[in-house]
Amino acid sequence: MGGTGRQAAGTCTAPKRETSAGAVIFREERGSRVYLLLNYPSGHWDFVKGRMEGGESPRQTIVREAREETGIDDLEFVGGMERVIRYEFRLRGRPVQKKVIFHLARTRTSSVTISHEHRGYTWLGYGESMRKVTYENARIVLGAAERRLARRSAGRSPARGPREAGRAAAH
């Protein structure tokens, strides 16, 4: 009848929390803007991103991850866009609550050296990128990036502060 109030070893279901940072990376090509998408081993298409390490800021994480995942080392951040997405997934049976902080960054590099963490990459225009990215939250972030760049081109001032880009049950 009475219990100890303790769970058996290995049955803890408290979610692990992770924070990552990523970037919508773009470059200009023959007068058009193209975005970098990476093909992850699970088959999905998404942006450069990775877990924040040891006191890094989101931008420091993005610079490190871009270099590690693509060989790109000339990022120039475009202010006025920070989007946060949140999603949950399971890792080895344990729930993980993930938060990813996205920024917008420009590169002049067209040649990408893909890391072992990915299967491939592509540079695509906005419409093609919207069709290619796998998850809705990535489309929301990409849309925010495109709007920010359109405002920049039109000479209008950016919106201020981070915005939640949405939730997805899995990513």
C-alpha positions as CSV (number, residue, x, y, z in Angstrom):
1,M,0.0,0.0,0.0
2,G,2.5,2.7,1.0
3,G,5.4,3.7,-1.2
4,T,8.6,5.4,-0.7
5,G,7.8,8.3,-3.1
6,R,10.9,7.5,-5.1
7,Q,11.0,6.5,-8.7
8,A,12.9,3.4,-9.8
9,A,16.3,4.2,-11.4
10,G,16.0,5.0,-15.1
11,T,12.4,6.0,-15.0
12,C,13.0,9.8,-14.6
13,T,11.1,11.6,-17.3
14,A,12.0,15.1,-16.5
15,P,12.9,16.7,-19.8
16,K,16.5,17.8,-20.5
17,R,16.8,21.4,-21.6
18,E,19.1,22.5,-24.4
19,T,19.8,25.9,-25.9
20,S,21.3,26.2,-29.4
21,A,22.0,29.1,-31.7
22,G,21.7,29.1,-35.5
23,A,21.7,31.4,-38.5
24,V,19.9,32.1,-41.7
25,I,22.9,32.6,-43.8
26,F,22.6,34.3,-47.2
27,R,24.7,35.7,-49.9
28,E,24.2,37.8,-53.1
29,E,24.6,36.0,-56.3
30,R,24.1,37.8,-59.7
31,G,21.8,40.4,-58.2
32,S,19.7,37.8,-56.3
33,R,19.7,36.7,-52.7
34,V,20.3,33.0,-52.0
35,Y,20.1,31.1,-48.7
36,L,22.2,28.3,-47.3
37,L,20.4,25.1,-46.4
38,L,22.0,22.0,-44.9
39,N,20.8,18.4,-45.3
40,Y,20.9,16.6,-42.0
41,P,21.5,12.9,-41.6
42,S,17.8,12.3,-40.7
43,G,16.9,13.7,-44.1
44,H,15.6,17.1,-43.1
45,W,16.7,20.5,-44.5
46,D,17.5,23.3,-42.1
47,F,19.9,26.1,-41.2
48,V,23.4,26.1,-39.6
49,K,22.8,25.6,-35.8
50,G,24.4,24.0,-32.8
51,R,24.5,23.7,-29.1
52,M,25.8,26.7,-27.1
53,E,29.0,25.8,-25.3
54,G,30.7,27.1,-22.1
55,G,29.5,30.7,-21.8
56,E,29.3,31.4,-25.5
57,S,26.9,34.1,-26.8
58,P,24.5,33.1,-29.6
59,R,26.6,34.9,-32.1
60,Q,29.8,33.2,-30.9
61,T,28.0,29.8,-31.2
62,I,26.9,30.7,-34.8
63,V,30.4,31.7,-35.9
64,R,31.8,28.5,-34.5
65,E,29.1,26.3,-35.9
66,A,29.3,27.9,-39.3
67,R,33.0,27.3,-39.4
68,E,32.7,23.7,-38.2
69,E,29.7,22.7,-40.3
70,T,30.4,24.6,-43.6
71,G,33.9,26.1,-43.5
72,I,32.4,29.6,-43.8
73,D,34.3,32.0,-41.7
74,D,33.3,35.5,-43.0
75,L,29.9,36.0,-41.4
76,E,28.5,39.5,-41.1
77,F,25.5,39.7,-38.8
78,V,22.5,41.7,-40.0
79,G,20.9,43.4,-37.0
80,G,17.2,43.6,-36.3
81,M,16.4,39.9,-36.5
82,E,16.5,37.5,-33.6
83,R,13.9,34.7,-33.6
84,V,13.5,32.0,-31.0
85,I,12.0,28.6,-31.8
86,R,11.1,25.9,-29.3
87,Y,10.4,22.3,-29.9
88,E,10.6,18.9,-28.1
89,F,12.0,15.6,-29.2
90,R,13.2,12.3,-27.6
91,L,16.9,11.4,-27.4
92,R,17.6,7.8,-26.2
93,G,14.0,7.7,-24.8
94,R,14.4,10.9,-22.8
95,P,12.4,14.0,-23.6
96,V,14.4,17.1,-24.6
97,Q,13.1,20.6,-24.7
98,K,15.1,22.6,-27.2
99,K,15.4,26.3,-27.6
100,V,17.1,27.7,-30.7
101,I,18.0,31.4,-31.1
102,F,18.3,32.4,-34.7
103,H,20.1,35.4,-36.2
104,L,20.6,36.6,-39.8
105,A,24.1,36.6,-41.3
106,R,25.6,37.4,-44.7
107,T,28.6,35.7,-46.3
108,R,30.5,36.3,-49.4
109,T,31.6,32.6,-49.5
110,S,30.0,30.4,-52.1
111,S,32.0,27.3,-51.7
112,V,31.0,25.1,-48.7
113,T,33.0,22.3,-47.1
114,I,30.3,20.2,-45.5
115,S,31.2,18.5,-42.2
116,H,30.5,14.8,-41.2
117,E,27.3,16.1,-39.5
118,H,25.5,16.7,-42.8
119,R,24.8,14.9,-46.0
120,G,24.8,17.9,-48.3
121,Y,24.0,21.6,-48.8
122,T,22.4,23.9,-51.3
123,W,22.1,27.6,-52.0
124,L,18.5,28.5,-53.0
125,G,16.4,31.7,-53.6
126,Y,13.7,32.5,-51.1
127,G,10.8,30.7,-52.8
128,E,12.8,27.5,-53.4
129,S,14.2,27.7,-49.8
130,M,10.6,28.0,-48.4
131,R,9.7,24.8,-50.3
132,K,12.9,23.0,-49.3
133,V,13.1,23.5,-45.6
134,T,11.4,20.6,-43.8
135,Y,9.8,22.2,-40.7
136,E,7.3,24.9,-40.4
137,N,9.3,26.7,-37.7
138,A,12.2,27.0,-40.2
139,R,9.8,28.6,-42.7
140,I,8.7,31.1,-40.1
141,V,12.4,32.0,-39.4
142,L,13.2,32.2,-43.1
143,G,10.2,34.5,-43.7
144,A,11.3,36.8,-40.9
145,A,14.8,36.9,-42.4
146,E,13.4,37.7,-45.9
147,R,11.2,40.5,-44.4
148,R,14.1,41.9,-42.5
149,L,16.3,42.0,-45.7
150,A,13.4,43.6,-47.6
151,R,13.1,46.3,-45.0
152,R,16.9,46.8,-45.1
153,S,16.7,47.2,-48.9
154,A,13.9,49.6,-48.6
155,G,15.7,51.6,-46.0
156,R,13.2,51.1,-43.3
157,S,14.2,50.6,-39.7
158,P,14.0,47.1,-38.2
159,A,11.6,45.7,-35.7
160,R,13.1,45.5,-32.2
161,G,13.6,42.6,-29.9
162,P,13.4,38.8,-30.1
163,R,10.2,37.2,-31.3
164,E,9.0,33.7,-30.8
165,A,8.9,31.9,-34.2
166,G,6.6,29.2,-33.1
167,R,6.5,25.7,-31.7
168,A,6.7,22.4,-33.3
169,A,6.1,19.0,-31.7
170,A,9.2,17.6,-33.3
171,H,12.2,18.9,-35.2
